[in-house]
Amino acid sequence: MQTALFTVLLTLVALVSAEAPVEEDGVLILTTKNFDETVKNADIMLVEFYAPWCGHCKRLTPEYAAAAKELKNHDPPIPLAKVDATVETELGNRYGVKGYPTIKVFRNGNPSDYNGPRETKGIVSYMEKQVGPSAKPMSTVDALKKFLEHKDVSVVGFFKSKVGSLYDAFTRAADTLRDDFRFALVTDSPVAQEHGYKDKDQVVMFTSFDEKKYEFSGSGDSSAIQNWVYSTSVPVVGEFTKETEPRYKKRNLPILKAYFDVDWGSNIKHTNYYVNRLKKVLQNDKSLRDKVVFSVVNRNNFGDEMTKFGFEGKDFGVAIDDFANSLKYKMDGEFSVQNLEKFLKDYLERKLEPYIKSEPIPANNEGVKVVVGKNFQDIVLDPTKDVLLEMYAPWCGHCKKLEPIFTELGNKLKDVQGVTIAKMDATANDSPHPKYQARGYPTILYAPANNKDNPITYSGEREVKAFESWLKEKATVAWKKKDEL
């Protein structure tokens, strides 16, 4: 009681000593004057750093406000706040704001990146997981039983006491992975005895996909537990979804994806037809488990991905997603164990060409060179040329504004030896090189001659003079016009 009263008094003192934040649609408006005191005295708070002109910020605003109102009624309440980083520039610089919106979770003033969804339901769900201890204490057999009924993997630490290297490693791992996994802590002897862990410390994963439990047998190291959680949480052949995607990618292995109408209910026989054949391939060659992760994907939830993989308009497809290198490989022919084995063998022996989505190569290509998937190698990766490449989206407002400037730049420099100004519609074409990927629109990359594996991102002013000056400074080949030769 005294502790709670003391906390309330501290909060009141903080509010008196600092400018109290204004509330707008349930969201606290923070400024340099009230930021430190406000976040420091909150157990947890979500803060958005935004720019008024930012389109992404405008789309987030109603979702963020609705989440703020819902979380205000949470027990305990979880406050949401925002900072206009174009006005409060000191705060933006302090927290490394490079783009908008930048969202961070603050725990008693300590920031961490927010990696959750940007719609109301997702924000609420994400923040609810942030409240309280990362590993939920389980003091009764029934409490743990209910916890394990969840249709997902559950990681439980059974400990005789809250001391020791394994306990410390487990709690640190839970803190790090709390966004993606559910953790529970058992220090009560009768609860531990119910599961056979009365006399030893043990970290255990209970799975819903095969109704088994797996015991951690590695060293008492937090990173070792984290790696074990990620690898064990992915079934031999499981479903790749938006929720499980981070787990698959954390394996850092290429992912074989079988796209079809995945249905674990009324049409489970159809689903198991594909799953069992994928399992058969793995049974025939167990070494594949360390080389490729197998999954099934509901095509109805990944229509955009099927289009990228060249399966547009089809109700089935098999591909390998080498996401680490931004490359894709399609399987041809019927779905069979033999075809799958050949496809994997050819992939691992590097006999397959990656699938490159591409528009037709333009007939006339003067001024700003038009790059498509099929001529990317010839233009952007030409080792004799310095290339400035704009990767754009046709619907992007910033790209439309840049177009006449880039066209003028291309026409002005078309006769400069060894320099190419180029553009590519990144929504209609693939880049065959992992270092040349659009991280937003427009993405402007400079590809130096004879150093194509290390492109440089252009982040200067988007004016002809600024582009030309920057290119001259970076030029690796002679900057001369053809009529000067």
N, C-alpha and C positions, 0 to 999 in steps of 0.2 A: 504493500500500500504506500509506504514511504517512498519507494523507488518510483512508482507511478506518479506520485504527487511532485517529486523532484523533476521528473521529465517534463511534466506539464508546465512547471515554473520556468524551466529552461527555455521551452518553446515560447512562452509569453515574453520572457526577457528578449529573446531573439527578434520577435515581432515588433517590440517596442524600439529596439536599437536599430532596426533596419526598416527600410521602406517596405511596407506590406505589399505583396503582389496583388494586382488586380485580377479578377477572374472574368473570363470571357467564354461563354458557352461551355462552362465547366472546366476550362483550361486556364491554368495560372500563367499570367504574362510576367516573365522574368526580365530584369534589366541588370546592368552592372551593379546598381545600388543594392539590389535585394537578392541577387543570385546566390552568393556564397552562404549567407545565413539560411536561406530557404532550403537549399539542397543538403546542407550539412546537418540540419535538424530533422530530416526526413529519413526514416528507415530505408525507404525505397521510393524512387521517383523516376518517371520517364520524361525526358526533355527533348523536344524537337528544335533544332536550329534551322531556321527557314529564311527564305527571301520572298518578299511580297510578289515579285514578278515571276517566280518559278512555277511552271505548269504542274510539275509533280507535287509541289507543296499545296497548290490550290486543290488538286484532286484528293490529297490526303486530309485536308481541313475538316470536311464533314465527318469522315470516318474517325478521325482523331477525337473530335468533339463528342461524338456518340460514345466512343470508348471511355472518354474521361467521365461522362455522366454515369455510365454503368459502373466503372471502377470506384467512383466516389462512394457508392453504396456497398462496396465490398467490405468484408470484415476480416482484417482491418482495411480502411480506405487506402487506395493506391492513387496518389495525385499524379496528374499529367500536366506538363508545363511546356511552354514554347518560348523561344528567343528569336527576335528579329536580328539575325546575324549581320545584316547590312547596316544596321544602326549600332548594335552592340558588338562592334568589330573586335574589341579586346577579348570578349568571351569567345568569339569565333576563332580567333587566333590561338587562344589558350588551349582550346579543345580540338585543334587540328581540323577545323571545318574547311573542306576543300570543294564540296559540292552540296547541293540542296535537294531534298532535306537530309540533314545528318541527324540521326537519332541516337541518344545515349541513355543507358540506365545508370542512375546514381544510387549508391548505397552509402548513406551517411556522408555524402560528399565525394565518394570515390566512384569515378566513371568507368563504364565498360560499354563496348559497342552493342547496340540493339540489332539483332539479326533476325527478328521476327517478321510476320506478315504486316501489310499496311492497309488492312481493312478491319473494321470494327471487331468482328468476332475473333479474328486472329490476334489482334492487339490485346484484347481482354484475356484470351486463353494464355497467351505468352506471359503476360504480366502476373496472372494468378499463380503461375508456376514459380515466379520469382519471390513470392512471399514465404516467410518462415525459413526454417532450416532446409538445406538442400536434400538431406536424407531425413525423411519423416520418421520420428521415433514411434516404435511399435511396442506397446506395453502389454498387449493381450494377444492370445492366440486368435481370437475372432477378428481383431483389428488387422492383423497380418493376413489372415485368410481373405478378408474383404479387399485388401490392397492388391493381392495376387489375382483377384478375379478380373482385373483390367485386361482388355484384349490387346496387350502389347507386352514387350519384355519388361521385366521388373528386376532391378538389381538390389540385393539385400546384403547388408553387412551384419554378420553375427559376431559379437565381441563379448568377451567376459568382462571387460572394463574399457573405459574411454582413454586408454593409453596404449602406446606402442606404435611402431613404424607402420604396420599394416593399417591400423585405425586412422592414423594421420593421412596416409596415402589415399585411403578410401574416401575420407571426408573432402580432401582436396579434389579428387576426381569427381565427386558428386557436385561440388561447387562449379566446376568447369563444364560439366555435361548436363546440368539441370534443365537446360532448354530443350534437350532432345530425348532425355531418358528419365525414368522414374526410379528414385532411390528410397530405400527404407533402412532404418537402423534398429537393430535388436540388441539390447544389453540385458534384457530380462531373461533369467535362466529358464523358467518354464516354457517361454516362447521358443527359445533356442533349442530346448530339449525336444519339443514337438517335431522339429525338423532335423534332429540328430546332430546338433552343433553345441551341445551344452558345455563340452570340455575343450573346445578349440575355437580360435578365431578363424572365420572363413567368409570370403566374399562369394556370393552365389547369384547367378542369373537364372530366373525362372522365365521360361518362354511359353507363349500361347500358340506359336505356330507348330511346335512338335510336342508340346506338353511335357517337356523335359526340363531338367535343371542342370546347369553347368557350373563347376567350381573353378574359381581362379587359382592357378597354381604357380603364378610368376613371382617376381620379387616384390618386396614391399615398396613399390615406387608408383607414384601417381600416374605418370605417363604410361607405365606398363598396364595399369588397370584400365586406363582410357582406351588404349589400343585393343585390349582384350574385350572390352564392352562393345566397341564398334565391330570387331570381327565376329564376335559370337552372336550379335544381334541380327545378323543377316543370315537367313536360312540358306541351305544348300541351293534350293531353287525357291525364291520368294517373289512377292509382288513388288515391283518398283512403282512407288507412288510419290506424290508431292511431299508427303510426310516422311517417307523412308529414304528419299533421295540423298539427304546428307549422310546417312549411314553407308549407303552404297559407295558414295564418292570418297568417304573417309578411308575406305579400303585401298584407295589409290590404285585400283586395277581396272583394266578395260571391262565394260559391262556388256554381256550378250543380252539383247532384249528381243523377246518374242511378243509381237504386238497382235492382239486379237481381242475378242469380247470376253474379258476375264469375268467370271461369275462363280463365286464360291457358294452360291445358294442353290437356286432351282436348276442351274445348268452346270453343277460342279463336275459332272462326268466329262463334259466337253473341256473344261479347264484342266482336269487331271490328265486328259489325253496328251496335252502339250507338256505339262509338268513332268509326267512320268518318262517321256522320251528325253527330256533335258536331263533328268536324273540318270537315265540309262547311259547317256554320253559320259557323265561324270563317273559312273560306276566302272565304265570300260577304261577310263584313264583318270585315275585319282589325282595325278599331277596337275590336271587342269585347274583344280581348286586354288592353286597358288598363282595362276596365270590370268584367269578370266573369271568374273563373277557372273553367275547365271540368274536371269530374272524373267518374269512374265509382266507384261504391261497392258493395261486396259486402253485400247486404242481410242476409246471415246473420251478419255481424259487427257490424251496426249496427241490430239489432232495436229497441232503445230509442229510437234516433233516428228510425226510421221511424214509430214510434208517436207521437212528438212532432210529426212532420210530417203526421200524419193518414193514414198508409199502413198502419195496423195490419191484419194479415190479408191483405195484398196482396203479390204477388211482384214488383211493379214500381212505380216512381214517379219523378217528376222534380220537383225543388224548387230554389229559390234560398235559400241559407242566408246571410242578412245578419247574420252573427254579431256584428259590431261594434255593431249596434243591437238585438241579441236578437230579430230578426224573421225570419219564415219565409213563403215564398210558394210555393204549389203550382201545378203546371201541370195543367190539365184536358185531356181529349181524348187522341187516340192519339199515339204517339211518331213524329214525322216532322220533316223539316227545316223545313217550312212552319210547323208548330205551335210548334216551338222558337223560330223567328225571331219569331213573333208574341208569344210568351210573354216573350221577352227585351225586345222593343220596348216592350211594355206596362209591364214592370217599370221599365225605364230612363226611361220617360216618366211614371212614378208613377201609372199608371192601375190598378194592382192593389191590392187590399186584402190585408193580411197575414193569414195563417192563424193564428187564435187558438184554441188548445185550451180547451174550457170545459165545465164541468158545467152543468146547467140552472139558471136563475136561481131562487133559492128563493122560494116564495110568501109566507111570513112572514119578516120580517127585522128583528126588534126586538133591543134590547140590543146585543150584539156583532154588527155587520153581517157577514153572510157574503158574501164577495167571490168571484166566479167570473170567468172570462175575459170573458164577455159584459157584465158590469156594472162591470168595473174602472174604466172611464172615468167612469161616472156616480157612483161612490162615492169611490174613492181620488183621482181627478183632479178632483173637484168644486172649483172655484176659490174657493168661498165657505166651505169647511170646513177646519179643521185635522184631519188624519186620522192616527191611530196604527194602523199595519197590521202584523199578525203573519203572516209567511209560514211555514207549518209543513208537516211531513210526518206522516201518520197514525201511522207506525211509530216516530217519534222520542220517546225517553223524556223528554227535556227539554221537548218540546212538550206531552206528556201532563201533566207536572208543572205547566206554566204554565197549562193550560186553565182550572181553577177560579179561578185568580187573575185571568185575563183576563176571564172571565165576570163575576166580581164587579165588576171595574173598569168593564166595559161597562154593567152594570145601574146602577152608582152614578152614571155620567156621562151616561146616556141623555137626561136632560133639560137638560144643559148646552148652551147655544146655541153653534152653530158648531164643536162638537167631535164627532168620530166615532171610535169604537173598532171596528176591523174585523179580520177574519182571512181567510186564503185558503189552501186546500190547494194548495201550489205543485207537488205531484206530479201533480195532476189538472187544473190550470188554468195558462194562460199569462198573463204580464203583457205588455200591449202597449207598455209603456214601458221603454226600455233601462236606466233608472236604478233600476227596481224589479225586481231579480232576486235570488233567494235564493242567498246565498253559503255557506249552511250552515243548519241548522235548530235552533231557530227563528231567522229573520232578522226583526228588528223595526225598522220604518222609520217615521219621522214625516214626513208630507207637509204642509208649511205651506200655508195658504190663499194663493192668488195667487203661489205660488212652487213649483209642482209639479215643476219640472225639477231641484230641488235638495233631495231628501229627506235627512233626518238619521238616522243609525243610532243606535238606543237601545242603550246598553251599561251602564246602571245596574242597580241591584238589581231583581229581578223580584218586587216586592211591590206591593200596591195603593197604599199610601201613597207609595212612591217614584215610581211611575208618575204618580200624580195631581200630586204636587209638581213633577215634571219638566215635565209638560204645562202647568201653570199658568205656569211660568217661560218656556216657549217660545211660549205662546199668541199668535197674531197677530190673533184676533178677540175680541170682548168675552166674558169668562168669566162668564156669568150663567145662572141657571136660568130655565126658562120661567115659573115662578110668580113670578119677581121682575120680570118685564117689565110 
